[in-house]
């Protein structure tokens, strides 16, 4: 039985290049997820402390911010931080990797 092997070096290099690009894209997206998660944790803590403190001590906040509103404020900031940082990280990785010269040693 014959194997399905790419005939020309260009086809082999194209498949290898595709695999490298796919691995690089997975690594870039993973970096974005990790950076976004870290930012979301920091933003949650940084938002939760003043939100909960103001809901206890400020008369307006005590009257108008129930537990649901406080949770909504904190989760909105955490979600925004996640997506902003993840997007910036992925774009920075893509920009950094796009400047690398492709190497065609098999050609």
MMTF fields as JSON, N, C-alpha, C and O atoms, coordinates in Angstrom:
{
  "mmtfVersion": "1.0.0",
  "mmtfProducer": "UNKNOWN",
  "numBonds": 427,
  "numAtoms": 428,
  "numGroups": 107,
  "numChains": 1,
  "numModels": 1,
  "chainsPerModel": [1],
  "groupsPerChain": [107],
  "chainIdList": ["A"],
  "bondAtomList": [4, 2, 8, 6, 12, 10, 16, 14, 20, 18, 24, 22, 28, 26, 32, 30, 36, 34, 40, 38, 44, 42, 48, 46, 52, 50, 56, 54, 60, 58, 64, 62, 68, 66, 72, 70, 76, 74, 80, 78, 84, 82, 88, 86, 92, 90, 96, 94, 100, 98, 104, 102, 108, 106, 112, 110, 116, 114, 120, 118, 124, 122, 128, 126, 132, 130, 136, 134, 140, 138, 144, 142, 148, 146, 152, 150, 156, 154, 160, 158, 164, 162, 168, 166, 172, 170, 176, 174, 180, 178, 184, 182, 188, 186, 192, 190, 196, 194, 200, 198, 204, 202, 208, 206, 212, 210, 216, 214, 220, 218, 224, 222, 228, 226, 232, 230, 236, 234, 240, 238, 244, 242, 248, 246, 252, 250, 256, 254, 260, 258, 264, 262, 268, 266, 272, 270, 276, 274, 280, 278, 284, 282, 288, 286, 292, 290, 296, 294, 300, 298, 304, 302, 308, 306, 312, 310, 316, 314, 320, 318, 324, 322, 328, 326, 332, 330, 336, 334, 340, 338, 344, 342, 348, 346, 352, 350, 356, 354, 360, 358, 364, 362, 368, 366, 372, 370, 376, 374, 380, 378, 384, 382, 388, 386, 392, 390, 396, 394, 400, 398, 404, 402, 408, 406, 412, 410, 416, 414, 420, 418, 424, 422],
  "bondOrderList": [1, 1, 1, 1, 1, 1, 1, 1, 1, 1, 1, 1, 1, 1, 1, 1, 1, 1, 1, 1, 1, 1, 1, 1, 1, 1, 1, 1, 1, 1, 1, 1, 1, 1, 1, 1, 1, 1, 1, 1, 1, 1, 1, 1, 1, 1, 1, 1, 1, 1, 1, 1, 1, 1, 1, 1, 1, 1, 1, 1, 1, 1, 1, 1, 1, 1, 1, 1, 1, 1, 1, 1, 1, 1, 1, 1, 1, 1, 1, 1, 1, 1, 1, 1, 1, 1, 1, 1, 1, 1, 1, 1, 1, 1, 1, 1, 1, 1, 1, 1, 1, 1, 1, 1, 1, 1],
  "groupList": [{"groupName": "UNK", "atomNameList": ["N", "CA", "C", "O"], "elementList": ["N", "C", "C", "O"], "formalChargeList": [0, 0, 0, 0], "bondAtomList": [1, 0, 2, 1, 3, 2], "bondOrderList": [1, 1, 2], "singleLetterCode": "X", "chemCompType": "L-PEPTIDE LINKING"}],
  "groupTypeList": [0, 0, 0, 0, 0, 0, 0, 0, 0, 0, 0, 0, 0, 0, 0, 0, 0, 0, 0, 0, 0, 0, 0, 0, 0, 0, 0, 0, 0, 0, 0, 0, 0, 0, 0, 0, 0, 0, 0, 0, 0, 0, 0, 0, 0, 0, 0, 0, 0, 0, 0, 0, 0, 0, 0, 0, 0, 0, 0, 0, 0, 0, 0, 0, 0, 0, 0, 0, 0, 0, 0, 0, 0, 0, 0, 0, 0, 0, 0, 0, 0, 0, 0, 0, 0, 0, 0, 0, 0, 0, 0, 0, 0, 0, 0, 0, 0, 0, 0, 0, 0, 0, 0, 0, 0, 0, 0],
  "groupIdList": [1, 2, 3, 4, 5, 6, 7, 8, 9, 10, 11, 12, 13, 14, 15, 16, 17, 18, 19, 20, 21, 22, 23, 24, 25, 26, 27, 28, 29, 30, 31, 32, 33, 34, 35, 36, 37, 38, 39, 40, 41, 42, 43, 44, 45, 46, 47, 48, 49, 50, 51, 52, 53, 54, 55, 56, 57, 58, 59, 60, 61, 62, 63, 64, 65, 66, 67, 68, 69, 70, 71, 72, 73, 74, 75, 76, 77, 78, 79, 80, 81, 82, 83, 84, 85, 86, 87, 88, 89, 90, 91, 92, 93, 94, 95, 96, 97, 98, 99, 100, 101, 102, 103, 104, 105, 106, 107],
  "secStructList": [7, 7, 7, 7, 7, 7, 1, 1, 2, 2, 2, 2, 2, 2, 2, 2, 2, 2, 2, 2, 2, 2, 2, 2, 2, 2, 2, 2, 2, 2, 2, 2, 2, 2, 2, 2, 2, 2, 2, 2, 2, 2, 2, 2, 2, 2, 2, 2, 2, 2, 2, 2, 2, 2, 2, 2, 2, 7, 2, 2, 2, 2, 2, 2, 7, 7, 2, 2, 2, 2, 2, 2, 2, 2, 2, 2, 2, 2, 2, 2, 2, 2, 2, 2, 2, 2, 2, 2, 2, 2, 2, 2, 2, 2, 2, 2, 2, 2, 6, 1, 7, 7, 7, 7, 1, 7, 7],
  "xCoordList": [0.836, 0.0, 0.886, 1.874, 0.559, 1.382, 0.997, -0.173, 2.027, 1.788, 1.398, 1.793, 0.63, 0.311, 1.39, 1.254, 2.446, 3.539, 3.554, 3.41, 3.723, 3.757, 4.962, 6.059, 4.754, 5.801, 6.905, 8.077, 6.576, 7.607, 8.002, 7.228, 9.216, 9.635, 8.743, 8.579, 8.174, 7.293, 6.043, 5.582, 5.496, 4.307, 4.643, 3.882, 5.803, 6.218, 6.434, 6.003, 7.093, 7.352, 6.049, 5.917, 5.101, 3.816, 3.073, 2.477, 3.11, 2.448, 3.175, 2.537, 4.498, 5.266, 5.033, 4.904, 4.985, 4.743, 3.36, 3.184, 2.385, 1.033, 1.009, 0.378, 1.693, 1.753, 2.435, 2.001, 3.503, 4.195, 3.287, 3.239, 2.571, 1.657, 0.533, 0.129, 0.037, -1.026, -0.533, -1.23, 0.675, 1.245, 1.493, 1.271, 1.955, 2.205, 0.899, 0.849, -0.156, -1.455, -2.012, -2.588, -1.842, -2.298, -1.526, -2.1, -0.208, 0.61, 0.227, 0.137, 0.001, -0.39, -1.736, -1.912, -2.683, -3.995, -3.921, -4.624, -3.076, -2.912, -2.292, -2.707, -1.299, -0.704, -1.761, -1.778, -2.641, -3.706, -4.677, -5.113, -5.023, -5.948, -5.34, -6.01, -4.06, -3.402, -3.289, -3.589, -2.857, -2.727, -4.088, -4.203, -5.116, -6.457, -7.006, -7.66, -6.743, -7.215, -6.531, -7.173, -5.228, -4.514, -5.072, -5.266, -5.326, -5.875, -7.27, -7.62, -8.067, -9.418, -9.391, -10.207, -8.462, -8.352, -7.955, -8.547, -6.948, -6.497, -7.611, -7.829, -8.311, -9.393, -10.548, -11.17, -10.836, -11.906, -11.587, -12.432, -10.359, -9.962, -9.94, -10.417, -9.38, -9.282, -10.649, -10.794, -11.632, -12.978, -13.82, -14.63, -13.633, -14.471, -14.27, -15.232, -13.037, -12.763, -13.467, -14.204, -13.274, -13.978, -15.496, -16.248, -15.946, -17.391, -18.074, -19.095, -17.517, -18.136, -17.974, -18.859, -16.847, -16.651, -17.624, -18.193, -17.814, -18.739, -20.179, -20.979, -20.519, -21.881, -22.161, -23.319, -21.127, -21.324, -21.333, -22.089, -20.507, -20.29, -20.91, -21.21, -21.107, -21.705, -23.229, -23.756, -23.926, -25.397, -26.052, -26.97, -25.589, -26.199, -25.987, -26.926, -24.754, -24.453, -25.185, -25.64, -25.297, -26.011, -27.48, -28.084, -28.047, -29.461, -29.696, -30.755, -28.726, -28.981, -28.234, -28.612, -27.197, -26.43, -26.688, -26.081, -27.601, -27.824, -26.735, -25.826, -26.818, -25.773, -25.653, -24.554, -26.774, -26.746, -26.026, -25.238, -26.281, -25.612, -24.111, -23.317, -23.732, -22.31, -21.633, -20.541, -22.284, -21.731, -21.645, -20.692, -22.641, -22.636, -21.482, -20.822, -21.234, -20.115, -18.792, -17.964, -18.599, -17.329, -17.131, -16.04, -18.165, -18.015, -17.852, -17.164, -18.471, -18.309, -16.874, -16.298, -16.3, -14.91, -13.976, -13.032, -14.226, -13.382, -13.47, -12.452, -14.665, -14.83, -14.172, -13.536, -14.323, -13.688, -12.168, -11.493, -11.634, -10.178, -9.684, -8.646, -10.429, -10.032, -9.933, -8.909, -10.996, -11.014, -10.018, -9.405, -9.856, -8.901, -7.476, -6.728, -7.103, -5.734, -5.488, -4.418, -6.435, -6.26, -6.101, -5.25, -6.907, -6.819, -5.48, -4.844, -5.049, -3.76, -2.613, -1.66, -2.685, -1.622, -1.562, -0.478, -2.704, -2.732, -2.239, -1.472, -2.661, -2.196, -0.701, -0.018, -0.186, 1.253, 2.039, 3.092, 1.538, 2.206, 2.173, 3.169, 1.053, 0.939, 1.869, 2.514, 1.933, 2.822, 4.276, 5.066, 4.631, 5.995, 6.353, 7.465, 5.422, 5.706, 5.645, 6.243, 4.948, 4.872, 6.165, 6.412, 6.987, 8.254, 9.343, 10.401, 9.106, 10.089, 10.12, 9.076, 11.307, 11.456, 11.188, 11.669, 10.427, 10.223, 11.518, 12.25, 11.775, 12.979, 12.546, 11.745, 13.082, 12.761, 14.039, 14.672, 14.417, 15.664, 15.516, 16.508, 14.296, 14.096, 14.012, 14.075, 13.872, 13.662, 14.957, 14.978],
  "yCoordList": [-1.169, 0.0, 1.24, 1.29, 2.209, 3.415, 4.416, 4.586, 5.07, 6.102, 7.405, 7.671, 8.211, 9.545, 10.507, 11.16, 10.587, 11.487, 12.575, 12.297, 13.79, 14.899, 14.726, 14.41, 14.932, 14.681, 15.71, 15.349, 16.953, 17.978, 18.549, 18.494, 19.102, 19.735, 20.914, 21.206, 21.58, 22.711, 22.24, 22.904, 21.095, 20.572, 20.137, 20.401, 19.456, 19.056, 20.282, 20.309, 21.282, 22.5, 23.227, 23.826, 23.177, 23.819, 23.174, 23.866, 21.826, 21.135, 21.392, 21.599, 21.379, 21.652, 23.093, 23.379, 23.973, 25.382, 25.556, 26.34, 24.827, 24.898, 24.385, 24.986, 23.276, 22.727, 23.702, 23.866, 24.347, 25.331, 26.517, 27.007, 26.971, 28.102, 27.733, 28.544, 26.519, 26.059, 25.974, 26.383, 25.44, 25.353, 26.739, 26.973, 27.659, 29.021, 29.716, 30.462, 29.473, 30.074, 29.54, 30.294, 28.24, 27.67, 28.252, 28.547, 28.418, 28.978, 30.427, 30.843, 31.195, 32.605, 32.727, 33.58, 31.879, 31.953, 31.512, 32.056, 30.531, 30.099, 31.214, 31.447, 31.899, 33.04, 34.101, 34.691, 34.341, 35.316, 34.908, 35.744, 33.629, 33.134, 33.284, 33.727, 32.909, 32.992, 34.452, 34.778, 35.322, 36.739, 37.348, 38.146, 36.98, 37.49, 37.016, 37.777, 35.761, 35.231, 35.939, 36.268, 36.171, 36.898, 38.311, 38.787, 38.97, 40.329, 40.333, 41.25, 39.32, 39.245, 39.062, 39.647, 38.258, 38.059, 39.365, 39.755, 40.032, 41.294, 42.34, 43.064, 42.418, 43.4, 43.087, 44.001, 41.811, 41.434, 41.896, 42.469, 41.637, 42.043, 43.558, 44.12, 44.215, 45.67, 46.348, 47.477, 45.687, 46.251, 45.853, 46.645, 44.638, 44.143, 44.928, 45.228, 45.255, 45.947, 47.302, 47.536, 48.206, 49.495, 49.394, 50.179, 48.435, 48.288, 47.851, 48.416, 46.861, 46.37, 47.377, 47.522, 48.057, 49.07, 50.232, 50.724, 50.666, 51.78, 51.365, 52.183, 50.104, 49.639, 49.58, 49.601, 49.508, 49.501, 50.902, 51.169, 51.796, 53.064, 54.293, 55.267, 54.276, 55.447, 55.318, 54.286, 56.338, 56.24, 55.959, 55.144, 56.626, 56.402, 54.965, 54.304, 54.477, 53.113, 52.087, 51.06, 52.368, 51.452, 51.347, 50.279, 52.468, 52.467, 51.873, 51.297, 52.003, 51.65, 50.431, 49.903, 49.969, 48.83, 47.588, 47.396, 46.753, 45.486, 44.49, 44.844, 43.271, 42.277, 41.964, 41.741, 41.948, 41.667, 42.769, 42.484, 44.005, 45.121, 45.097, 45.384, 44.762, 44.674, 43.567, 43.759, 42.424, 41.317, 41.674, 41.297, 42.399, 42.815, 43.771, 43.649, 44.708, 45.642, 44.888, 45.119, 43.997, 43.258, 42.346, 42.304, 41.622, 40.684, 41.403, 40.902, 42.564, 43.328, 43.8, 43.708, 44.301, 44.758, 43.581, 43.707, 42.444, 41.27, 40.78, 40.443, 40.741, 40.316, 41.262, 40.828, 42.549, 43.525, 43.407, 43.459, 43.249, 43.11, 41.861, 41.889, 40.763, 39.525, 39.727, 39.415, 40.248, 40.362, 41.402, 41.198, 42.481, 43.507, 42.967, 43.098, 42.365, 41.868, 40.669, 40.574, 39.771, 38.618, 39.076, 38.557, 40.036, 40.548, 41.221, 40.985, 42.051, 42.721, 41.72, 41.901, 40.674, 39.673, 38.887, 38.661, 38.475, 37.722, 38.592, 38.121, 39.842, 40.736, 41.005, 41.069, 41.163, 41.382, 40.147, 40.271, 38.964, 37.728, 37.594, 37.216, 37.896, 37.813, 38.816, 38.501, 40.009, 41.027, 40.597, 40.755, 40.05, 39.602, 38.448, 38.399, 37.524, 36.366, 36.687, 35.971, 37.733, 38.07, 38.684, 38.717, 39.169, 39.768, 38.734, 39.061, 37.491, 36.432, 36.046, 35.936, 35.841, 35.447, 33.947, 33.164, 33.543, 32.101, 31.472, 32.076, 30.266, 29.596, 28.453, 27.604, 28.444, 27.426, 26.639, 26.827, 25.761, 25.009, 23.845, 23.397, 23.358, 22.219, 22.628, 21.764, 23.898, 24.348, 24.428, 24.788],
  "zCoordList": [0.0, 0.0, 0.0, 0.733, -0.787, -0.908, 0.173, 0.516, 0.692, 1.702, 1.034, -0.101, 1.732, 1.246, 1.71, 2.744, 0.946, 1.264, 0.21, -0.98, 0.638, -0.308, -1.215, -0.753, -2.488, -3.459, -3.482, -3.38, -3.61, -3.754, -2.399, -1.443, -2.322, -1.068, -0.684, 0.501, -1.661, -1.361, -0.622, 0.306, -1.031, -0.35, 1.066, 1.997, 1.235, 2.574, 3.457, 4.61, 2.918, 3.676, 3.998, 5.065, 3.089, 3.341, 4.499, 5.324, 4.561, 5.662, 6.977, 8.01, 6.944, 8.155, 8.602, 9.792, 7.639, 7.96, 8.573, 9.506, 8.052, 8.605, 10.034, 10.903, 10.278, 11.639, 12.593, 13.733, 12.128, 12.968, 13.265, 14.393, 12.245, 12.447, 13.41, 14.244, 13.292, 14.181, 15.621, 16.549, 15.801, 17.149, 17.722, 18.91, 16.879, 17.335, 17.709, 18.687, 16.933, 17.239, 18.556, 19.341, 18.798, 20.07, 21.24, 22.288, 21.056, 22.129, 22.395, 23.55, 21.338, 21.5, 22.201, 23.071, 21.824, 22.463, 23.917, 24.768, 24.208, 25.598, 26.439, 27.574, 25.879, 26.583, 26.871, 27.952, 25.904, 26.093, 27.178, 27.97, 27.223, 28.249, 29.639, 30.571, 29.774, 31.079, 31.53, 32.679, 30.621, 30.983, 31.309, 32.24, 30.553, 30.823, 32.154, 32.867, 32.49, 33.776, 34.942, 35.94, 34.811, 35.869, 36.023, 37.142, 34.916, 34.972, 35.578, 36.32, 35.27, 35.824, 37.338, 38.05, 37.829, 39.276, 39.963, 40.97, 39.407, 39.997, 39.946, 40.917, 38.82, 38.687, 39.639, 40.18, 39.844, 40.775, 42.189, 42.876, 42.611, 43.96, 44.08, 45.065, 43.065, 43.099, 43.047, 43.515, 42.495, 42.424, 43.628, 44.111, 44.113, 45.2, 46.488, 47.197, 46.785, 48.053, 48.129, 49.087, 47.163, 47.288, 47.091, 47.669, 46.28, 46.077, 47.369, 47.759, 48.02, 49.254, 50.398, 51.241, 50.412, 51.456, 51.275, 52.249, 50.048, 49.821, 50.1, 50.553, 49.834, 50.109, 51.61, 52.027, 52.406, 53.863, 54.461, 55.395, 53.938, 54.627, 53.964, 54.655, 52.668, 52.017, 52.001, 51.587, 52.438, 52.514, 51.159, 51.075, 50.102, 48.788, 48.342, 47.899, 48.458, 48.019, 48.879, 48.376, 50.174, 51.067, 50.666, 50.759, 50.221, 49.846, 48.456, 48.207, 47.548, 46.147, 45.613, 44.567, 46.29, 45.771, 46.62, 47.673, 46.137, 46.83, 46.421, 45.67, 46.9, 46.626, 45.137, 44.629, 44.452, 43.024, 42.265, 41.363, 42.612, 41.952, 42.215, 41.32, 43.417, 43.745, 42.932, 42.397, 42.847, 42.064, 40.584, 39.901, 40.095, 38.694, 38.409, 37.377, 39.298, 39.125, 39.086, 38.205, 40.033, 40.138, 38.927, 38.359, 38.53, 37.415, 36.083, 35.194, 35.93, 34.699, 34.547, 33.464, 35.622, 35.569, 35.306, 34.526, 35.943, 35.728, 34.284, 33.68, 33.738, 32.342, 31.364, 30.404, 31.602, 30.727, 30.795, 29.767, 31.992, 32.145, 31.426, 30.766, 31.555, 30.882, 29.376, 28.77, 28.775, 27.326, 26.807, 25.759, 27.506, 27.06, 27.106, 26.137, 28.222, 28.361, 27.442, 26.841, 27.323, 26.437, 24.993, 24.27, 24.569, 23.206, 22.962, 21.934, 23.891, 23.728, 23.699, 22.94, 24.506, 24.543, 23.242, 22.704, 22.74, 21.487, 20.336, 19.496, 20.284, 19.218, 19.315, 18.292, 20.525, 20.693, 20.262, 19.637, 20.589, 20.164, 18.644, 18.029, 18.056, 16.596, 15.922, 14.922, 16.468, 15.909, 16.046, 15.115, 17.214, 17.455, 16.519, 15.994, 16.309, 15.462, 13.98, 13.177, 13.596, 12.178, 11.674, 10.469, 12.586, 12.167, 11.945, 11.406, 12.351, 12.131, 10.664, 10.022, 10.139, 8.735, 8.614, 9.434, 7.6, 7.403, 6.882, 6.098, 7.33, 6.837, 5.938, 6.328, 4.741, 3.756, 3.473, 2.433, 4.399, 4.241, 3.252, 2.677, 3.051, 2.154, 0.7, -0.174, 0.407, -0.975, -1.709, -2.886]
}
